[in-house]
Amino acid sequence: QSQELSRVQIDYHAALQALVEDGTRMVCTGRMHTDRICRFESLCYSTEAEEFVFFHSNASVMLPNLGSRRFQPALLDLSSVEDHNTQYFNFVELPAAALKFMPKPVFVPDVALITNRFNPDNLMHVFHDDLLPIFYTMQQFPDLDLESRLFFMEGWSEGLHFDLYKLLSNKQPLLREQLKTLGRLLCFTKSYVGLSKVTTWYQYGFVQPQGPKANILVSGNEIRHFTKFMMEKLNISLEESASEEYIVVFSRTINRLILNEAELILALAQEFQMKTITVSIEDHSFSHIVRLISNASMLVSMHGAQLVMSLFLPRGATVVELFPYAINPEHYTPYKTLSTLPGMDLQYIAWQNTDRENTVTFPDRPWDQGGIAHLDKAEQERIIKSKEVPRHLCCRNPEWLFRVYQDTKVDIPSLIQVIRQTVKSKPGPKKQKWTSGLYPGKVRDAKCQASVQGTSEAKLSVSWQIPWNLKYLKVREVKYEVWIQEQGENTYMPYILSHQNHTFSENIKPFTIYLVWIRCIFNKNLLGPFADVLLCST
Ligand code: UDP
């Protein structure tokens, strides 16, 4: 409805004069192109050249001012996928005076978030690369509120899941193609360019085989804030464990099929004494699927992008991922990584078909659906004989595609057995106590006192006060870790202690300087920071 950018909302003449006089202003966060997001005033876009334009004038600002390093390789990543050479952003520069000779600018009055979607037809990519990063980029900059507008510059059409992108703001997102209909030179009054990567947990294997990101910075809490927002937009309320418990089997209907799905559903229902429901993207609306998953006790699915919907599972639920023959579950872990993010509180189980009899291959399909007929005979034979796809890079490895697009007859007893190893009684949300995971502060007022007995024996008494935040917390177990290091040595002696003081006599030498490091530990694994090192002379 609001696709047309109204010119009446802003004083056109004033806007044009501001652009000519002030030019473009840019201030960015981030030190590298891979972690940079830029805020612009008066960033323009030529729909004919398909280039962004930075206009220089007396008042223009460009921070960072990188000179030609701006092209090495780019100013920033437009998508959340790191350093992908199809996702780079840059602009061309012109003097503001050139505006006299250019098409009349059309001003975009909305605050804009300008970004690239990475693969809008694949649900995993939609959530992981786009929706979560857009949501949290908007959280980072207060003027990117619900009245701001998304601009997708990757050049795709709406794609299969455009309705999901529409939930993120009240204004219709605009695609690169649509910009042409708005004018030849668009000028964004206020815009942000780029996307936060803090919520991403997986790298797809462009430079090294795929796997969890090296430094994951997101926890279940932030994931659930996002899913809560999405569910509110979809008008789905969270039923509080009111109704019956059930299992959801998320099936694929086009490829990578479970061949004995009916048998699987019966077996799950029988084993866990729960209703078991099937859903698929092809047969059910997105909100129907979310409504079901958000109250499910267990989600069972073939490896594939639909499993990203585990995002919506309630805490305590179980994710069961099925892998076709020769696909090692350890090598493909986007959904395992998601389920096991700190605070996600999901149980994750992988099952793999290890029986060649139970797999159906499709060597004659097109290559992108796993066909291998285009390969030479020897290579085809090697692939068919192979028992496991070796680790590989994204995205066109024929052996991987051949194996991942197999259909599978699931061996029910072996599946039930692996689920039972983890899920002992009934699966699903329990009256479990969720450990809140608050960390201790530094111990305070640490002191040491030394005493020397003769020429070879000495003692070191160390004492400290509890961390300041402890007096406001209920903590099951409080312990202290003390490291004693002789000055100049690389090694130290570690101790775990329950009290706030201790006298050390083992291995303590007279007339020596010791460095004493103390930190507090809550509930065995919540390690606090070390207090400032204590220097103790015996
Ligand atoms: N998809 C589906 N049913 C199918 C095949 C695919 O729902 O039978 C969905 C899948 O969940 C993903 C998209 O179609 O969102 C692309 O699937 P593809 O097999 O290419 O990717 P993968 O699931 O392996 O990531």
Residues whose N, C-alpha, C, O or C-beta is under 5 A from the ligand:
A	BS01	UDP	D121 N122 L123 M124 R252 T253 I254 N255 I281 G304 A305 Q306
